[in-house]
Amino acid sequence: MSIENLNEASILRQPRAVWAVAFACVVAFMGLGLVNPILKPIAEEMGASPSQVSLLFTSYMVVMGLAMLITGVVSSRIGAKRTLLGGLALIIVFAALAGASDSVWAIVGFRAGWGLGNALFIATALATIVSASNGSTAQAIILFEAALGVGIATGPVLGGQLGSISWRAPFFGVAVLMTIALVATAFLLPTTPPSPRKTSVSDPFKALRHRGLRTVAVTALFYNMGFFTLLAFTPFPLDMSASQVGWVFFGWGLLLAFTSVFAAPWLQRRFGTIPTIVGSLILFALNLAAMAVLAEHKTALVVGVIVAGAFLGVNNTLITEAVMGAAPVERPVASAAYSFVRFTGGAIAPWVAGLLGQHVNVHAPFWMGAGVVLVAVAVLLAGRNTLKPDAERPSPGDSTHQAEVLAVGDFD
């Protein structure tokens, strides 16, 4: 992504429809880290255990992973605009219901509905921004990446600040923001026709027959277990206020966004895709191991969370890059298959980490996270010969390549 692209004035002269969808993207990406600061307050008010409140992540990720299998089926039949609006409407309804709930199990269930809405929206948003924007595809991608980064970084802050008022406030806040996004999208985005080719639910499963795609997907599954161990369990040993936890994960989100946009392409050019992924995974595993040893020291945990953002940002970008040449199938099909497998890790890890922290000790979840990330390294190294070499990939600076990478969309 060149400085010239960033400096072109036309990047800011976009139709209102693009800004409406970009705003909705920011709010959608907020949803990932929004609940981090309020996990402990929810547990305290409702008398729930860490493993029970961690199911807010599990239900969200399970449904989002399953829904990725049908997003192509839906959008190819009803069009992108209706898919976007349907996803936004589901997020509004389920976020509001979660905020009005009086039991942890109700919140878990409504977070599942939220995951369905998020899957429908996110899977369609990038293509919509690219098709509706002025200027080059690369400029549209920059806008999308900016929305992703702002959402990931500000989600914990919003959750923390509103959570300091009440744990219900972040849920209602998202519902209000998404309602604004829904109205703006409905009025400003032109109607989009259905696709001439209808996607089948079986297509992603057929794609997983290719060993290269299976290798990257299973690598991402184990990596996501480490990722969501960090995300879902760390607020408990931190034992801070919702606002304080929000600012800690704000630092994490900023570093993740910066390295995903700027550091990852440079490292890829310097060392290659697979070596850089392996290096970032090993460093992330070591980071989790250090957090395991120092789990009773808050300062060490704060530093560990923020530093982890650097490794996660690099890995998120480049493991998505690796998917591009992993199987001779259409990009949306590869995306659905990959996301279905990888989100399984995000669903399992929060619950298991909560159980380990509850029944073993505060160190055990981080040791588990370090171990599964090393398993991801082993899987990737074992199957690296099935992946397309960097020399056969498009240049990282090529706008078509950038669009393809983000079409797969690693939204961890």
N, C-alpha and C positions, 0 to 999 in steps of 0.2 A: 504494500500500500504506500504509494509515493507521497511525498510532501506536496508535489504539484497537484495531485488529486485533491488533497485536503484544502489547498489554497484556492481552488477554482471557485469563483463566486457563485456559479450556477448550482453548486451543491445545495445552497440554501434557498434557491428559487424553485421550490417544489410545489406541486398542487396541494391544496388543502387536504385532499384524500390521503396523500402520503403521510402528512403530519398527523392525521387522525389515527392511522394504523400504527405509526411509530410510537405515538403516545400510549396506545393500547398495548404495544409490545413492552414498553417500560413497566407498565403496571403488571402485565402477565409475568414478567421475569422477576418482579418483586416477590411474587408468591412463593418462590423457592425458599428464600431466607426469612420471610416475614414471620414465621412461627418460631424461629430459633429463640428470640429473647423471651417469648411468653410460655415456653415449655414448662419451666419451673413454676411460674405463677399458676398455670392451669393445674399442674400436679398438686400444688399446695392447697388450692381452693377446693378441688374436687376429691382430695384424698386419693389420688392416683399414683401409681408407681412410675419410675422412669420408663420401664418397658411398655407400660400402657400408653403414656403420652407420646412415646416414640412412634406409635402406630399412626399418628397424624402424618408422618412421612411415609410409612409403609402403605397405607391405603391410597394415598395420593399417587405414589410411584407405581403401584400395582395396576391401578386403573389407567394411568397415563400410558404405561407400557402396552397394555392390552389394546387400548384405544388407538395406538399408533398403527395397529394392523388394519383399522377400518377408516382412517382419515383419508386415504387415497380413494377408497371406495365411495365415501360420502362426497368429497369435493369434486370428483370426476362426474358425479351424477347431478348435483344441485348447484355447482359453481362455487367459486372461491368466496364471493361476498356472503352468500347465505351460510356457508360453513363458518366464516369468521363471526358473523352475527350470532349463529347458534352457539359457538364456543363462548363468546362473551356473555350471552344470556345465562348459560349454565354456571359460569363463574360467579356472576352477580347473585343468582339465586342461592347457590350453595355456600358462598362466603357469608351472606347474610344469615342463612339458617345456622351456620356454625357459630356465629357471634351470638345468636339468640338461644343456644343450647344450654342445657343444665346438667349434662353428663358427658364424660369424656368419650363414651362410646358413640354418642350422637355426633360429636365433633369429628370423630374418626370416620364415621359414615359420610358426613357431608364433605369432608376433605376428599373422599373418593370421587364424589360428583364433581368437585372442583378440578380434580385431575382429568376427568373426561373433557370438561370444557377447555382446559389448558391445552390438551393434546390437539383438539380440533382447531383451536386458534393458532397455536405456534406452528403447526405443520403447514398452515396456509399463508401465514403473514409475510414471510420473505418473498414468496413468488408474487404476492400482491404488491408489495413495495417496489419490486423490480419492474413489474409491468406498468405500474401507474406513475413512476417517477420520470422527471426530466433528466437529461444528461446521460452519462454512461452508466453501464451496469455497475462498474466499480464504485461510483458515487452512491448508488442506491445501497450497495453492500456496506459502505462506510456508515450510512445512516442507520442501517439495521444493527451493525456491530455497536454503534454508539448507544442505541436503545437497549441492547442486551447488557452492555457494561453498566449503564446508569441504573437499570433495573436490579441487577445483581448486587450492586454496591449500596443502593438506597433501601432495598427491601428490609435488611436488618435494622437500619436506622429508624425507618417508619414503624416497624414492629416494636422496636424498643421505646420510642417516644410515646406512641399511642398506648403501648402496653404498660407504661408507667401510670397511666390514668386507669386503665382496666384491661384485662386480657381480652375482653370482647372488642375493644375499640379497633385493633388492627383488622379484624374481619369486616366490620362495618365500613372502615375506611376503604378497603379494597372494593367493596360493593359499590360505594359511592363513586370512586374513580372509574371503575369499569362501566358504570351507567353513563357517565360522561363520554367515555370512549365509544360505547355502543351507539349513542345518539349521533355523535360526530361521524362515525363510520357509516351509519345508515343513510345519513343525508349527503355526505361528501363523496363516498366511494361509488363510482358507476357500477351498474349491474354487470356481473361477469357470467358468461354462458357456461354450461357444463362442458367438460372435455369430450372431444370426439371419441377417445378411447376410454372405455370403462375398466377400471382396475378391479382385480379379483382379490378376495381375502386370502386365497391360497398362494398368491404370487410371492409374498415375503417368505413363506415356508419353503417354497421351491428355491428361492435365492439362497437360503441357508445350506443348500446342498453343496455350494461352492466352499471349499476349505478355507480360502483366503478370507471370505466374509465371516465365516465361523470363527476363525482365529481372532480377528479384530473384535468381534462381538463378545466372545468369551473373555478376552483381555479386558474389555470395558466393563464386563459384569463384575469381575474381581476388583478392578480399580474403583468402581463405584461403591463397592462395599467399604473400602477404606475412606472414600470421599464422604459418604453419608454417616460413617462412624464419627468422623470429625464434626460433621454438621449437626447431627442429632444428639450426640452424647455430651460433647464438651460443655454446653451450658450448665450441666449439673455439677461437675467438680469445680467449675468457675465460681458458682455460688455468688453471683453478682445480681444487681438489680436488672430489670428488663432493659432500661436505658443503657446501662454499662455494657451489657452483652451485645446490644445493638451496635454500639460504637466499635467494639472489638471486631465484629463480623463485617462492619463497614470497611475497616482497614483491610481485612481479608478480601472483600469484594473488589476494592480498588486495585489491589495488587494483581488479582486474578484477571481483571479486565485489561490492565496495562500489558501484562505479559502475553495474554492471548492475542492481542492486536499487534504489538510491536516486537516483543522478544521472540515469540514462536517463529515468525517468518525468518528472522535473522539466524536463529539457531538451526533452522531447517536448511538454509542455504549453506551454513558453515559446516554442519556435521551430517546432514541427511535426516530423513523423517524417522526411520526406525531407531537409529542410535540415540536421537534426541528424546524420543518417547521412553526408551529404556532408561536413559539417564534421569529423566524427570521422575519416572516411577520409583527408581531406586532412592533418589533423594527424598521423595515423599514418604517412602517406607521408613527411611532413617529418621525423618522428622516425627513420624508417628511413634517410633520406638523411643525417641527422646522424650516425647510427651508421656509415654507409658512410665518411663523411669521417674519423671518429675511431675507425675499427675497430682501430687499433693501441694504443688507450688503454683499459685495463681499466676505469678509473673511469667513463669516458664510456659504455662498453657496459653497465655495471651500471645506471647511471642511465637509459639508454635502454630497457633491458628493463623496469624497474619502471614508468617513466612510460608505456610502451606499454600497460600493463594498464588505464589509465584510458580510453584510446581504444577498446580492444578490448571492454571491458565495456559501454560505451555502444552500440557498434555491434552487438554480439551480441544485445542485447535488442531494439533497434529494427529491425534488418533482419529479425528474426523477426516483429516487429509488422507490417512491410510485407508479409510473405507472406500475412497473414490475409485481406486483401481482393484478393489478386493474381489469383485465379481462382475461378469459381463451381463449386468442387468440394468434396468432403468434406475436413475438416481432415487426417485421417490420410493421405489420398491426396496432398494438397498437400505434406505433410511428407515423404512418401516421394520424391516427384519432386524437391523442393528439396534434400533431403539427398543424393540420388544425384548431382546435379550439383555441389553445393558441395564434397563430399568429394573430388571429383576434384582440386581445387586443393590440398587438403591432402596428396594422394598424390604429386602431381608435384613440388611445390616443394622438399621436403627433399632429394630425389635431385639435382635440378638445382642447388640451392644448394651441395650437397657437391661436385659436379663443378666449379662455378665457383670455389669456394674452393681446390680442389685444383689446378686447371690454369690459373687466371687469377691471382687474388690474393684476399686476405682482404676487400677492399672490395667486390668484384663481387657476392656474394650479396645484400648489403644494397641495392645499387643496383638489382638485379633486383626485390627486394621492393618498393622504393619505386615503381618503374615500374609493376608490375602492380597495385598499389593505386590508382594514378592511372587506370589502365585501368578499374578497377571504378567509379571516380567517373564516367568518361565514359559507361560503359554505363548506369549508373543515371540520369544526367541525360538521356540520349537516350530512355530509355523511361519517364520519370517520368509522362507523361500517361496511361499505361496503368494506373497504380496508383490505388487508391481514395483520395480526399482524406481528410485527418484528420477533417473535419466529418462524414463518413459512417461513421467507425469508432466502435465502442463506447468509452465513457469508460475511460481507463486505470485508474481506481479500481474499475471494475465487476468483480465476482468472476467472472462468466461470461467476460468478455473475458480476464481473467488466465488462466483455465483454457485458453482457446483458444490464447492466445499460447504457453503452455508446452507445449501438446500438440504443437505443431510442433517445439518443442525445438531451440534452437541451442546445442549442447553443445560449442562450441569451447573 
